[in-house]
C-alpha cells in the first residue's frame, strides 16, 4: 500500500497542469502595479495575501486569494487545464478603506486593474475596499464576459455606471456601494435579467428608478442606499417576486409606498427610511409573513400606527419614528412577535412606558425618545438585558434605580432632557459595558460617582445642564477610550480638571465656576479637537503649552478673566477653525502670526475629522458663539463648515495686522470693543468667505478700503463707533449695507448707504426765479441775509471737521450765491 501511495504521489504533478502562464504573468503585473501606485511606501509583506505571489510558484496551487477550476481538457495528456476563475482581492491594505475614500490617497484604476482584464475566465472578482479611483473601466470589464459576481464597493470610483456592465449576461451579484459614482439609474439595468443581487449604495445617482427594473425577474437583493434618487417606487417593482431585500434608505423618494407591496411575499428586509414617503403604512404589509425588518422612520407618513404590525410573527426589527404617525394610547395589544429592536421616536406616546414593551424579552434596542412619557424609570426595564435604552426628550421623573447599572449588557443609555433628579447611583461604574452615557438636561445633583472611571468601554459622557457640583472628579486611565466629555452648565468649581483620557477629542467644561489658571499639563490632551471652557472664572495668561496642541480645531475661552497678550505661538494651531477669546482682559497687539492659521485659510468643507459616530442615536450640544450680532448656537453636526475668529471685548491695541486678510476661509471676524487704531487693512478684501465683519467700537481711522466690495458673501457689517472718514465703498454686497447704524458715530463718512452726499458730489444749484415784488429791496435783502447765514455755517463746519458729519438725516448743500447781483448800498 505504501509503495502504491508513493507512486501515486510521484505522478500527480504530471497529471495536474500549472495555471496558464499568461494569467500568472497578468497577476504578477497587477501586484507590481499595486505596489508601485500605493499612496505610501508599501512592501510585499504588508499586502494581505499577495506575499505568496511570486514567479517561482504556481498561481493555482500556491497563491492566496486565487481560485482555479479545471475546465479545459487537454487530449494529449488526458488531463484538464486549470484556469483562474475567482480573485478575492478585497482590503489589500493593512488599514481599512476610508468612508468615503479620499481621492488624495486613492490608487489610479489604470494601470492597476488593466492586467486583470486579460483573465477572461474570471467568474468572481472582488476588489472592494482598496481606494481605487477614476471612472469604472468600461471596456476592461466588458472583456470579462463570464462574470457572475463583481464587487467594487468602498473604492473611489467616479463618473457614471458604464452600460457595458449591464451586458454581462451571467452576472448575478453587482455591488458598487460606497463610491462617488454619478449619473442616472438607467433603463439598461433591465438587460441583467439573471441578476440576483444589485447594490449601488453610497453614490451620487440621481433620477428615478426606471420601470425596466421589473425586467430583472430573478433579483433577490436590491440596495440603492444613500444616493439622490427621487420620484416614486415604480409599480413594476412588484414583479420582482423573488425579492428578499429592498433597501432604499437615504434618498429623496416621495409619493406613497406602493399599496400592493405586500405581493412581494419573500421580503424579509424592507428599509425605506430617510425619504419623503407620504400616506399611510400600506395594509398589504400584513401579508409579509417572512418580514424580519421594517424601517420606515424619518418620512412624512401619516395616520395611526396599525396594531396589526405586531401580529407579524417573523418581525424582529421595527423602526417607525420621526414621521407624522400617531399611536392610539388606549389600544390594548398583545404582540405576536418578539422584537430585538424597537424605535417609536416621536410617535405621540403618552402616560407610562407601555406595559406591552415588557413582553419583548428578546429586546436589544429600545428607542421611545421624543414622546410625552411620564412616570419613573420602570424596574422591569432596569432589570432587563437591553443593550440600548434611549428615552431622551420625555417627561420622566424620579431617580435612577441602582439595579439599572448591574447590567453587563447595557451599552447605550440616553436619558437626556427629562425631569430625573437625585444623585447618580454610586454603582454606576458596575455597568462596565456602557459606551454611550447621556444624562444631560435633567436635575441630577451631587458629585459624579468615582466609579464611573471603571467603565473601560466608555466613549461618550454627557452630564451637561444638570445641578452637579464638587471639585473632585473621577480619574480616568490615560489610555481609556473616552473621546467625548461634556460637563458644561453645572455647578462644578475649583481648578480645571485634567483627569481625562489622552484619547479625549471633545472636552466641554463651560458654564461652571472653574477658577485659577489654565493647567500647564493641557498638552497631555494631545488628540483634543474641541476644547470649550467658556463662562468660567479662569485667570492668568494664555500659556504657550496651549498652543502646542496641533490637533485643536475649536477653542472657546469666551467670558473669563484671562490677561496678558496673545502669544505668537498661536500659529502652531494649524488645525484651528474656530477661536473665541472674547470677553476677557487680553491686551497688547494682535499678532501677525494669526495669518498662518491654516485651518482659517482653507475654505471650510462639509467634512471634518470631528465626526459624530453616534449620529443615529444622539445629538451633541450646540456651540454657542456670537454669530451675526446675536449669541446663538451652531449645530455640532455642521461645525466643519464654520470658521470663526472672535477677539471682541478685550483691551487689544495697535493696528490690525495685514496678515489677517489672508484668512480667506473665515466666515466671521469680530474684533469689536477693543482699542485698535490705524486703518482697516486693504488686505481685508481677501476674506472671500466672510459673512460677518465687526470692527465697531475701536479707534480705527482713515477711509474704508474699496477692497471690501470684493466680499461677495458679506451680509453683516458693523464699522460704527470709530474715527473713519471718506466715502463708503460701493459695489456688490457693499450696496446692501444701507443701515446707518452700521456706520454711526464716525467722524466723517458719506455715501449712498447712509444717504449722505460726499463733498465731491456737491454740484452748484441754479437759484429759483423769484416772482416780481413791489419792493425788491426787501426781497433781495432776505435772500442776502439767508445766504450769508448758510454760507457762514457751512464754512464753519468744513473748517472744524473737514467733512460733513454722517448722520441719518439728509444734509442739503448751502444755497449758491446768485450771479450778477450787486450788494445793496
Secondary structure, DSSP 8 states (H G I E B T S, - for coil): -HHHHHHHHHHHHHHS----HHHHHHHHHHHHHHHHT-SS---GGGSTTGGG--TTS-TTTT-TTEEEEEEEEETTTTEEEEEEEEEE----SSS---SS--GGG-EEHHHHTGGGGG-TT-SEEE--SS-EEEE--HHHHHT-TT-SEEE--SSEEEE---GGGGG-TT--EEE--SSEEEEE--GGGGG-TT--EEE--SSEEEE---GGGGG-TT--EEE--SSEEEE---GGGGG-TT--EEE--SSEE-SB--TTGGG-TT--EEE--SS--BS---GGGGG-TT--EEE--SS--EEE--GGGGG-TT--EEE--SSEEE--TT-----SS--SEEE-TTS--EES--GGGGG-TT--EEE--SSEE-SB--HHHHTS--SEEE--SS--EE---GGGGG-SS--EEE--SSEEEEE--GGGGG-TT-SEEE--SSEEEE---GGGGG-TT--EEE--SSEEEES------TT----EEE--SSEEEES----S-TT--EEE--SSEEEEE--GGGGG-TT--EEE--SSEEESB--GGGGG-TT--EEE--SS--BS---GGGGG-TT--EEE--SS--EEE--GGGGG-HHHHS---S--SS--TTTTT-----EEEEETTEEEEE-GGGGGG--EEE--SSEEEEE--GGGGG-TT-SEEE--SSEEEEE--GGGGG-TT-SEEE--SSEEEE---GGGGG-TT--EEE--SSEEEEE---SGGGGG---GGGT-S-SEEEBGGGTB--GGG------------S-HHHHHHHHHHHHHHHHHHHHHHHHHHSS----SS---------TT-----
